[in-house]
Amino acid sequence: MAKMLQTTPNHRQWLMGITFAGLAALAGCSSTPEAPTPAVSSGSADQRVAPFNVPSLSGLPDGTARPLAGRYVEVSWGDLPGWQGDDLRDFWVNFVRNCRGLMRPVAASNTRPARATPRAWQPVCAAALNPSTAPAADNSVAIRQFLQTYLMPWQLETTAGKLADGMVTGYYEPLVKGSRTRGGDFQWPLLAVPDDLLVVDLAALHPELTNKRVRGKVVGNRVVPYDSRAQLNDPNRQPPAIVWVNDPVDNFFLQIQGSGRVYLVEGPDAGQTIRLAYANHNGHPYVSIGRWLANKGEIPLAQASMQNIRAWAKRNPSRVQEMLNANPAVVFFVEETINDPSEGPKGAYGIPLGEKRSVAVDPTFVPLGTPLYLTTTMPSSKEPLNRLVFAQDTGTAIKGAARTDFFWGFGEDAGALAGRMKQRGQVWLLWPKQAGAPSAR
């Protein structure tokens, strides 16, 4: 599972920047009808979403169209497998929150993943905040009727005209034990962004290199790759630690997830829980420790789950650092206060992820902010999992038309499900009626 980078902290984009090894090779609107814009806070639909206004269509700037790589075919609601079965009572708060993300002003930039065209969504979001048209947040039937009134499903197909079918994996927000100070069992740091980390935005020099950045440091008059995981273990090279945790594998997996919560057991602020959100990374390519264990003959690759890796580490404590150093990539964090424990960390879209309602996607096929209907199965099972979700995250391993990563939420149970999930799935994009095919900015 690979995670991420952007100016907005999020959990999965930290491998999207191009590495120094690849730098040399790379060097060579739809019309939408005007709708009334009520000055109504989203509190009318759900009190957990902060108030905001939907701008008028004339006041919502239109950016440059971004190309999408998929083939999109309009279908009917009856074509969605199990469409009537999803209980939507936890859906509406996420829908309104997603509208908040769609309607916020965002400067055009090729360094950001493609996002759903805001002008296409303005009438729908205005209706979602209007008490006369918004459904009750706990009425699944009314929510489904709202969606069918204002949206249409578009089947995502390959360029060959076949229903796109991709791998569905899972991720979650872990909880680890930590301390503000190093001592005793608390020996493994979660690091802040180093002062000497240099980030070069290649798209600023070459627009065709969208989302491409390199990271390094200045030594003399040269820019060289930043320190690897093994090098950062040197106390003389270690950036400031935000917290120290009591388990090296917990530390590593929190980095892999890209964000997590830390319960402070000892030291200042003991008894508090904080969130560490993704801030940056050291620019090295991600290397799977599961594959490393398989190559060493320790665990068959098919069994290299999070749970089995933990079990191996307990059996081989003297080799844990060797295993972890096989992945040179390191994530750096920023501390955040947890104001609402029900909200997940922010994804690449910059808004909190919703438990079992957010997915990471390839934004070249699915622009961020797009509601999706996902059909797959439960982890290690044939039990159907058909859910309305939102494209709110990205990741370097999430590539392809129907490739998705399903956010299971927070805690141990979510981690157990995420660690086992490796299913096949298909997606349909839900898009405003009269706005034409899905588009991006």
Residue pairs with C-beta under 8 A, 6 or more apart in sequence:
1 169
1 171
1 256
1 257
1 395
1 397
1 405
2 12
2 14
2 15
2 286
2 395
2 396
2 397
2 398
3 11
3 12
3 13
3 14
3 15
3 171
3 255
3 256
3 257
3 258
3 278
3 331
3 395
3 396
4 10
4 11
4 12
4 13
4 14
4 15
4 16
4 258
4 278
4 348
4 393
4 394
4 395
4 396
5 13
5 14
5 15
5 16
5 17
5 213
5 278
5 280
5 281
6 13
6 112
6 113
6 348
6 350
8 346
8 348
8 350
9 259
9 277
9 278
9 279
9 334
9 336
9 345
9 346
10 258
10 259
10 277
10 278
10 345
10 346
10 347
10 348
10 349
10 350
10 393
11 171
11 173
11 257
11 258
11 259
11 277
11 278
11 345
11 346
11 347
11 353
11 393
12 171
12 258
12 278
12 347
12 348
12 360
12 393
12 394
12 395
12 398
12 405
13 258
13 278
13 348
13 394
13 395
13 396
14 258
14 278
14 280
14 281
14 329
14 331
15 281
15 285
15 286
15 329
15 395
15 396
15 397
16 211
16 213
16 394
16 395
16 396
17 199
17 211
17 212
17 213
17 214
17 215
17 281
17 283
18 26
18 202
18 209
18 212
18 213
18 214
19 214
19 225
19 283
19 284
19 285
20 214
20 216
20 224
20 225
20 283
21 285
23 202
23 214
26 202
26 206
26 209
26 212
29 62
29 65
29 117
29 119
29 439
30 117
30 119
30 120
30 435
30 436
30 437
30 439
32 57
32 119
32 120
32 122
32 123
32 432
32 434
32 435
33 123
33 434
34 56
34 57
34 58
34 123
35 57
35 122
35 123
35 126
35 127
36 126
36 130
37 53
37 54
37 55
37 56
37 57
37 122
37 126
38 54
38 126
38 129
38 130
38 131
39 53
40 53
40 129
40 130
40 131
41 51
41 52
41 53
41 129
42 49
42 50
42 51
42 52
42 96
42 97
42 99
42 100
42 128
42 129
43 49
43 51
44 129
44 131
44 134
45 92
45 93
45 96
45 128
45 129
45 134
45 135
45 137
46 92
46 93
46 96
46 137
48 93
48 340
48 342
48 343
49 93
49 96
49 97
49 100
50 100
52 100
52 103
52 104
53 129
54 99
54 103
54 122
54 125
54 126
54 129
55 103
55 122
56 122
57 119
57 122
57 123
60 103
60 118
60 119
60 122
61 105
62 117
62 118
62 119
62 441
63 108
63 441
64 108
64 441
65 117
65 439
65 440
65 441
66 114
66 367
66 440
66 441
67 440
68 114
68 364
68 365
68 367
68 438
68 439
68 440
69 159
69 364
69 365
69 401
70 156
70 157
70 158
70 159
70 164
70 365
70 366
70 401
71 156
71 157
71 158
71 159
71 161
72 154
72 155
72 156
72 157
72 429
72 437
72 438
73 154
73 155
73 157
74 152
74 153
74 154
74 155
74 437
75 153
75 154
75 155
75 428
76 153
77 83
77 148
77 153
79 153
79 155
80 153
80 373
80 375
80 386
80 428
81 375
81 384
81 386
82 375
82 384
82 386
83 373
83 386
84 144
85 384
85 386
86 386
86 387
86 388
87 140
88 140
88 143
88 144
88 388
89 137
89 138
89 139
89 140
89 143
90 354
90 355
90 356
90 357
91 140
91 143
91 357
91 388
92 135
92 137
92 138
92 143
93 137
93 354
94 354
94 357
94 358
94 390
95 128
95 143
95 371
95 390
96 128
96 129
97 351
97 352
97 354
98 351
98 369
98 371
98 390
98 392
99 121
99 124
99 125
99 128
99 129
100 351
101 349
101 350
101 351
101 369
101 392
102 115
102 116
102 118
102 121
102 125
102 369
103 118
103 121
103 122
103 125
106 112
106 115
108 441
109 203
110 203
110 207
110 210
110 211
111 201
111 203
111 204
111 210
111 211
111 213
112 211
113 211
113 348
113 363
113 367
113 368
113 394
114 363
114 364
114 367
114 368
114 440
114 441
115 349
115 363
115 367
115 368
115 369
115 440
115 441
116 367
116 368
116 369
116 370
116 391
116 438
116 439
116 440
116 441
117 367
117 435
117 439
117 440
117 441
118 441
120 431
120 432
120 435
120 436
120 439
121 369
121 432
123 150
123 432
124 150
124 151
124 432
127 133
127 134
127 146
127 150
128 134
128 146
133 146
134 146
135 142
135 143
135 145
135 146
136 142
137 143
147 371
147 388
147 430
150 432
150 433
151 371
151 430
151 431
151 432
151 433
152 430
152 431
152 432
152 433
153 373
153 428
153 429
153 430
153 431
154 428
154 429
154 430
154 431
154 437
154 438
155 163
155 428
156 163
156 164
156 365
156 366
156 401
156 402
156 426
156 427
156 428
156 429
157 163
157 164
157 401
158 164
158 401
163 426
164 365
164 400
164 401
164 402
164 426
164 427
165 402
165 424
165 425
165 426
166 400
166 401
166 402
166 403
166 404
166 424
166 425
166 426
166 427
167 400
167 403
167 404
167 422
167 423
167 424
167 425
168 374
168 376
168 403
168 404
168 405
168 406
168 421
168 422
168 423
168 424
168 425
169 397
169 404
169 405
169 406
169 418
169 421
169 422
170 379
170 405
170 406
170 407
170 408
170 417
170 418
170 419
170 420
170 421
171 257
171 360
171 405
171 406
171 407
171 408
171 418
172 257
172 407
172 408
172 409
172 410
172 411
172 414
172 415
172 417
172 418
173 257
173 259
173 260
173 261
173 344
173 345
173 409
173 410
173 411
173 414
174 250
174 253
174 254
174 257
174 260
174 261
174 411
174 415
175 260
175 261
175 262
175 263
175 273
175 410
175 411
175 412
176 245
176 246
176 247
176 250
176 251
176 254
176 260
176 261
176 262
176 263
177 245
177 246
177 247
177 250
177 262
177 263
177 265
178 186
178 190
178 243
178 244
178 245
178 246
178 262
178 263
178 264
178 265
179 186
179 243
179 244
179 245
179 246
179 264
179 265
179 266
179 267
179 270
180 243
180 244
180 264
180 267
180 268
180 269
181 244
181 266
181 267
181 268
182 189
182 241
182 244
183 244
183 266
183 267
184 246
184 266
185 246
186 244
186 245
186 246
186 265
186 266
186 267
187 244
187 246
188 244
188 245
188 246
188 247
188 248
188 250
188 251
189 238
189 241
189 242
189 243
189 244
189 245
189 251
190 241
190 242
190 243
190 244
190 245
190 251
190 254
190 255
190 262
190 276
190 333
191 232
191 238
191 239
191 240
191 241
191 242
191 330
191 332
191 333
192 239
192 240
192 241
192 242
192 279
192 332
192 333
192 334
193 239
193 279
193 280
193 332
193 333
193 334
194 226
194 239
194 332
195 239
196 217
196 218
197 215
197 217
197 226
197 280
197 282
197 332
198 215
198 216
198 217
198 218
198 223
198 226
199 213
199 214
199 215
199 280
200 213
200 214
200 215
200 216
200 223
201 213
202 209
202 212
202 213
202 214
203 209
203 210
203 211
203 212
203 213
214 283
215 225
215 226
215 280
215 281
215 282
215 283
216 223
216 224
216 225
216 226
216 283
217 223
217 224
217 225
217 226
217 227
218 224
225 283
225 284
226 282
226 283
226 284
227 237
227 282
228 282
228 284
228 325
228 328
228 330
229 282
229 284
229 324
229 325
229 327
229 328
229 329
229 330
230 325
230 328
231 237
232 238
232 239
232 282
232 330
233 321
233 325
239 332
242 276
242 333
242 334
242 335
243 262
243 264
243 274
243 276
245 251
245 254
245 262
246 265
248 313
248 320
248 321
248 324
249 309
249 310
249 313
249 320
249 324
252 289
252 324
252 327
253 306
254 260
254 276
255 330
255 331
258 278
258 331
258 345
259 275
259 276
259 277
259 278
259 333
259 345
259 346
260 275
260 276
260 345
261 273
261 274
261 275
261 276
261 338
261 410
262 273
262 274
262 275
262 276
263 272
263 273
264 270
264 271
264 272
264 273
264 274
273 338
274 335
274 336
274 337
274 338
275 335
275 336
275 337
275 338
275 345
276 333
276 334
276 335
276 336
277 333
277 334
277 335
277 336
277 345
277 346
278 331
278 333
278 334
278 345
279 332
279 333
279 334
280 331
280 332
281 329
281 330
281 331
281 332
282 328
282 329
282 330
282 332
284 328
284 329
284 330
285 328
285 329
286 327
286 329
286 396
286 397
287 326
287 327
287 328
287 329
288 304
288 327
289 309
289 323
289 324
289 326
289 327
290 299
290 301
290 304
290 305
290 309
291 301
291 304
292 323
292 326
292 327
293 299
293 304
293 309
293 312
293 323
294 300
294 301
294 304
298 312
298 316
299 308
299 309
299 312
305 419
305 420
306 415
306 418
306 419
307 416
307 419
312 323
313 320
313 323
316 323
340 352
341 410
342 355
343 352
343 353
344 352
344 353
344 354
344 355
344 358
344 407
344 409
344 410
345 352
345 353
346 352
346 353
347 353
347 358
347 360
347 392
347 393
347 394
347 407
348 360
348 368
348 392
348 393
348 394
349 368
349 369
349 391
349 392
349 393
351 392
353 392
353 393
353 407
354 390
354 392
354 407
355 407
355 408
355 409
355 410
355 414
356 387
356 389
356 406
356 407
356 408
356 409
357 387
357 388
357 389
357 390
357 407
358 389
358 390
358 392
358 393
358 407
359 372
359 374
359 389
359 390
359 391
359 392
359 393
359 404
359 405
359 406
359 407
360 391
360 392
360 393
360 394
360 395
360 398
360 404
360 405
360 407
361 368
361 372
361 391
361 393
361 394
361 398
361 403
361 404
361 405
361 427
362 394
362 398
362 399
362 400
362 401
362 403
363 391
363 394
363 440
365 400
365 401
365 402
366 372
366 391
366 427
366 429
366 438
367 391
367 438
367 439
367 440
367 441
368 391
368 392
368 393
368 394
369 390
369 391
369 392
370 390
370 391
370 429
370 430
370 431
370 438
371 388
371 389
371 390
371 391
371 429
371 430
372 388
372 389
372 390
372 391
372 404
372 427
372 428
372 429
372 430
373 386
373 387
373 388
373 389
373 427
373 428
373 430
374 385
374 386
374 387
374 388
374 389
374 404
374 406
374 425
374 426
374 427
375 384
375 385
375 386
375 425
375 426
375 427
376 384
376 385
376 386
376 404
376 406
376 423
376 424
376 425
376 426
377 383
377 384
377 385
377 423
377 424
377 425
378 384
378 385
378 417
378 423
379 417
379 418
379 420
379 421
379 422
379 423
380 420
380 421
385 423
388 430
389 404
389 406
393 405
393 407
395 405
397 405
398 404
398 405
402 425
402 426
402 427
404 425
404 427
406 418
406 421
408 414
408 415
408 417
408 418
408 421
429 438
431 437
431 438
